[in-house]
Structure formats: structure tokens, C-alpha cells
């Protein structure tokens, strides 16, 4: 018996275009500058990453270990918000962004509001509860964004806990062939743990066979990443994916626009 297929953001035009960590082709990832550029360019969706730092706040940043983004070592979950705010997360990209600090999720919600659809990736490396699921659900509710949010993760366990909160917000398992992904989760097997609503495979995982199986047989909407070339946009459009995540969402939107 096939599962009931949900419609991911049914009122949105297809495919839904998301800026990967904001408009990260032209501003440092997961910064307010990168998120503002989505509004400036009329991008309908944003993909971003959240951690729960040591003082309990939800902070928007990708890496667990901070060397790549800040030039200093340390683990996000081991640092307080005050300690994190001492570090620039924009200087690595360009000196003009030196003042950028890892934003709070509340700051991103305040900036973008209901002008975009959200794909919020939970960053958690263990199976054990951390409180991030409850904190995220509270903030989404506080800002009234339940109908505009998808919650995703490579880790199926926080997704399972988030779904158990009964918010009705859809969840998505992320997967790829990366060595950082456990071998047993590289083909979306986390969906059996998370009981998720959407699949979020790396673009290389989508072909006519997998698209037919996951979308038509198992009835999952497909949201794929990271689509940064016109050739890949065209290929995935032909496969009728539900959404595309790109560092350069403006390029994707231009590719979608009909010729004048």
C-alpha cells in the first residue's frame, strides 16, 4: 500500500527555488547579508542550518567545527552565544563582510518573515536529544511560520523527535554519497526512522529511475541540492523535481523564466 503523498508548500510555484545558506554565491553563507540578498532578488525560498549553542540559543551556522568559517577552532555546541559573537563569520569571504556574526534564528525570522519558504536543517551529530527540536518548534510557532517551513536533517533521529511534537510541519531526510554520511543512510534509508514527508537527495542521486521510484511509487516530494549550473537545472527540470537549492538562486530563476 502506497503512502499518502503530501504537497510541499502547495501554493508555491514549481519548482520552488531556495537560496543555499542564503545567496551564498555573492555573500558569506548563513549571514544576514546573504539572507537580505534573497529578498533583494525576489528568491522564494531559503535553506539554512541551525545549531543549539551552549547557552541554549538557536544559531544559524553550518559547520560544527568553526575553523573554516572563523579561522579559530571550537565546536558550536560547546560555545556560548557571547563566545560565538566574538568571531566574524564573513571575513573569510571578503573583508567587507568582517562585521558579520552568526545570526540567531530569531534574527533571520525577523528579517525574512513570511516573505519566503524555509528549509531549516537541524545540525546534530548524535542520536541523543539536545532540546533543539523543541526550541525550533517554539520559534516557528512564535513567528507563525508553520505553513512556510520544512525541517530537514541528515540525522533521522531529531526529525523523528520533531515529528513527535505534533506540529504538523513537514520533515525531510537529507542524503548523499558523501563519506561523511553513514553508508547505511546514503540512499535515504533514514526515512524509515524519521517517517519523513519529503526526500532531500543530493542532485547526483536523482535520475529517471530514482525519480520514478521515490516520487511516483513511494510518493515523496523531491527537493534537491546543490544545483549550481544551467545544465543541472535543465536536467532536473526535465525530471520534475519539486524544489531546487542553489548557491546562485538568481541563475536558477533566470533559467526558469520563459524567453521574452
N, C-alpha and C positions, 0 to 999 in steps of 0.2 A: 504494500500500500504506500503510495507516494505521500510525502509530507505536504502540508499546506504552504504554498508559496506566498511570502509577503511581498508587497511593493515597497521598495526603498524610496522614501520621500516621493510618494505618488504624484504630487502636484508639480514636481520639478521637471524641466525639460530634459530629455535623454540625448546622449549620455550626460550625466552630471559631472561637471569639471571641478576638481578640487586642487587647490594650491598645496603642494607638498611642503609642510612646515612653513606655510605662508607662501609668499612669492620668493622662493629661495634662490632663484636664478639671479636676482638683482638686489637682494638684501640678505643679511645673515639669517639663517634658519631659526624659526621659533622665536622671533623677536617682534616687538610691537611694530617696528618699521616694516618687517616683512608682511605682517598682517594688515597694516594700513594700506599697503600696495594692492592687496586683494580688493579692497573697497574702491580704490582709485581706478582699477582696471575692470570693475564690474564682474569679478570672478564669483560664481555662485557658491563655491564650497571651499572649506579649509580642512586640511588634515594637520593634526598637531599631536604632540606627545606630552603625557603628564606623569610626573613622579610625586610621591609624597615625601617631602624632605623631613629632616629630623625634628623640626619644630611643629610639624603637622600640616603645613600648608601644601596645597597642590600647586606645583611649579611646572611651567611649560618649558621643557628642555628634552633633548633626545637621548644623549649618552648617559649611561650610569656613571662612567668614569670621565672626569672632566678635562683631561689633558688636551684633547683635540680642540675643544671649544674655548678653553680659558688659558691654556698654557701652564696650568698648575694641576697637580694630581688631586685626587679626592673622589669620593663617592657621594652622589647627590643625597642618597638616603641617610648618610652619616653627617651631613652638614645642616645647620640651621638656615633659615631664610636669611638672617643677618649675614652669616658667613658667605652664603651664595651671592648675595647682593654686592659683596666687595669685589666681585670678579666681572670683568667685561666678557660678554658672550658675542660681541660684534667686532672686536679689534682684529681677530684672525681673518675676517673677511675684507675689511678695509679700515684705515684709520678714521674715516668719517663716522664709523659706527661704534667707536670706542665706548661711548656712553651707554650703549645698550646692555641691559641686565636681563637675566632670565625672568620673564614676567610671571606673575601669578595667573592662574586660570581665571580668577575673578576679573583681572585687568583685561584679559583677552575678551571675555564675555561682555564687559562694559564697552569695549571698543567696537566689537563686531555686532553685538546684539543679535537680533533676528534677521539681519541682512544676509546671512549666509547659512548654509548647511554645515554641520560639524561632523567630522570623523575624528573622534578622540581616542588615541591609542594609549592604553594603560601600559606603563613600563614597570614590570615586576619580574624579578628573576627567580623567585621561589614559588613553591606551591602554597606556602603558609599565608594566612590572612595578614594584611598590613593596615587595614582600615581605609585603604584608598577607594574601594568600591563604594562604601557608604558616604565618604566625603564627596566623591564625584556625583553620586545621585543627589545629594543635598544641594550642591551648587547648580546642577542642571535644573532642579525644581525651583530653586530660588530665583533664577533668571527666566523661568518659564520657557525653557528650550527643549522640552521633552519631544516635541514633534519635529524638531530640526536637528536631532543628534543621533549619531551612530557611535557605539562604543566598541572598540576593537582591541585585539592583542594577539601577539604570537603565543602567549601563555593562556591556555584554555581555562585554568583554574580561577583567576579573577573574573573571567567572563561568566563562568558558572555561578560564582557568588553574586555578581552584579545582577544577573538574570533572576536569581532567587529573591532579590529585593522587591520584585513585582512592580517595577516602574513602567513596564511596557515599552521601554526604549530598546530598539533592536541592537543585537551584538553581532560581531563578525570575527571569525578566526583568520589571522594573517599567516601566510606560509610561503616558503620559497625553498630552493635547493641550497641555500647558504649553509656553510659549515657551522654557523652559529645557531642554526635551527636543529634540534634533535632529529635524528634520522627518522624516528617514528612519527614525526609531525610534518614531514616535508611535502606531503600530498593532502594536506588539510584534515588529517585524522583527528586533530583537536576538536573538530565539530562534534564528534561522538561524546566528548567530555563536556564541552560547553553548551551543547544543544543550541547552537547559534542560529541566527536568522539569515545571515549573509556570509558569503565567502569572499576573501580578500587575497587572492593569489598574486604573486609576482607576475609581471606581464609575460615572462618566458614560460610560465606554467599554462598559459591559455593557448589552445589550438582548437581546430574544429572538433576533435574527439572529446577533449576535456570540457569544452564549452557545452557540447551536446549533453554530456553525462551530468555535469554538475547543475547546469541551468535548466535543461528540459526534463531530465529523468529525476534527479534529486530535488529540482525546483528551487535552487538558491539563486538570488540575485548575485551578480559578479561585479565587484569593484576591484580594479587592478592598478598596480603601481610598478615602477615609477616611469611614466611614459614621456620621454623627452625628445623624440624625433617624429617628424611628419610621417615617415614610413610606418612607424609603430602605431601612430594614431589611426592611419588609414586601415592597417591590418586589423586592429581591434574594433574599429567601427564596423568593418565587414562582419565581425563575429557578434556584433550587437551586445557588447557589454553594457552594464547599467551605469558605470562610472569610471572615470579616468583620473588618476592622481599624477600630477606633473610638477616638476620644479619650475616649469615655464608655462603656467596655465594660459597665459595670453596666446602663446603659439597654438595650443590645443583649440582655443576658442576661435582663432582665425581659421584654423583648418576645418572647423565645423560650420563656419559661416558660408552660406551659399554664394557663388560668384555673382557679382553685380553685372 
